[in-house]
């Protein structure tokens, strides 16, 4: 039986190959994958479909494992990824616009009988949205306007609550 480190490395090798079928084969049927704030997936079809769409949207998607720490039936994988949003598919409802991304995250994988039973992935979704152009750049006039509108709304709702009390 491969070690937990080898199992995690094998999964991420399939991601690096952009091989959603290969990824799906490494999951226990019914296993749950959660990309915090982005997607909740059920293996094997949810894994295959979500990553297949990712690779269509980012045809040059590249993922690199930075480090793996494993103990018992769990592994934490620090990864980095980059790509160009120039493919034929949408990503989380967004149409490709040619934006480039460079992100990093950490996945915690749990294994049963040599297969992934649970995965929790954490990445900075706001930064990804900024790189895709779905949120304004940090410090920009557009971001300041967005924050101003948010704060104005918050203040107005507080005044309404005060009036009702």
GIZIWO-V251918 format. One record per residue. N is the residue number from 1. RES is the residue in one letter. SS is DSSP state (2 for helix, 1 for strand, 0 for the rest). PSI is psi in whole degrees, -180 to 180 (NA if undefined). Layout:
n:res:ss:psi
N:RES:SS:PSI
N:RES:SS:PSI
//
This chain:
n:res:ss:psi
1:X:0:132
2:X:0:155
3:X:0:166
4:X:2:-40
5:X:2:-44
6:X:2:-38
7:X:2:-46
8:X:2:-45
9:X:2:-37
10:X:2:-40
11:X:2:-47
12:X:2:-24
13:X:2:-39
14:X:2:-38
15:X:2:-46
16:X:2:-31
17:X:0:-6
18:X:0:54
19:X:0:83
20:X:2:-31
21:X:2:-43
22:X:2:-38
23:X:2:-49
24:X:2:-34
25:X:2:-19
26:X:0:4
27:X:1:144
28:X:1:131
29:X:1:133
30:X:1:-4
31:X:1:153
32:X:1:129
33:X:1:130
34:X:1:120
35:X:1:102
36:X:0:124
37:X:0:1
38:X:0:-54
39:X:1:148
40:X:1:122
41:X:1:148
42:X:1:132
43:X:0:149
44:X:0:-26
45:X:2:-41
46:X:2:-38
47:X:2:-51
48:X:2:-46
49:X:2:-46
50:X:2:-47
51:X:2:-34
52:X:2:-42
53:X:2:-40
54:X:2:-47
55:X:2:-29
56:X:2:-37
57:X:2:-33
58:X:0:80
59:X:0:-18
60:X:0:21
61:X:0:129
62:X:1:131
63:X:1:138
64:X:1:133
65:X:1:124
66:X:1:-41
67:X:1:156
68:X:1:131
69:X:1:123
70:X:1:146
71:X:1:132
72:X:0:-121
73:X:0:21
74:X:1:150
75:X:1:141
76:X:1:130
77:X:1:120
78:X:1:126
79:X:1:162
80:X:1:153
81:X:1:150
82:X:1:165
83:X:1:174
84:X:1:129
85:X:0:69
86:X:0:13
87:X:0:-160
88:X:0:-8
89:X:0:163
90:X:0:157
91:X:1:116
92:X:0:41
93:X:0:-8
94:X:1:139
95:X:0:144
96:X:0:138
97:X:0:7
98:X:0:2
99:X:0:148
100:X:1:146
101:X:1:151
102:X:1:107
103:X:1:168
104:X:1:160
105:X:1:-178
106:X:1:131
107:X:1:137
108:X:1:119
109:X:1:142
110:X:1:139
111:X:1:145
112:X:1:127
113:X:0:37
114:X:0:7
115:X:1:154
116:X:1:127
117:X:1:-24
118:X:1:140
119:X:1:131
120:X:1:118
121:X:1:135
122:X:1:128
123:X:1:168
124:X:0:93
125:X:2:-33
126:X:2:-41
127:X:2:-41
128:X:2:-45
129:X:2:-39
130:X:2:-46
131:X:2:-32
132:X:2:-12
133:X:0:10
134:X:0:-14
135:X:0:151
136:X:0:154
137:X:0:149
138:X:0:131
139:X:0:-2
140:X:0:164
141:X:2:-38
142:X:2:-40
143:X:2:-42
144:X:2:-40
145:X:2:-42
146:X:2:-46
147:X:2:-39
148:X:2:-44
149:X:2:-41
150:X:2:-48
151:X:2:-36
152:X:2:-45
153:X:2:-45
154:X:2:-44
155:X:2:-42
156:X:2:-43
157:X:2:-37
158:X:2:-42
159:X:2:-41
160:X:2:-44
161:X:2:-40
162:X:2:-40
163:X:2:-34
164:X:2:-23
165:X:0:NA
//
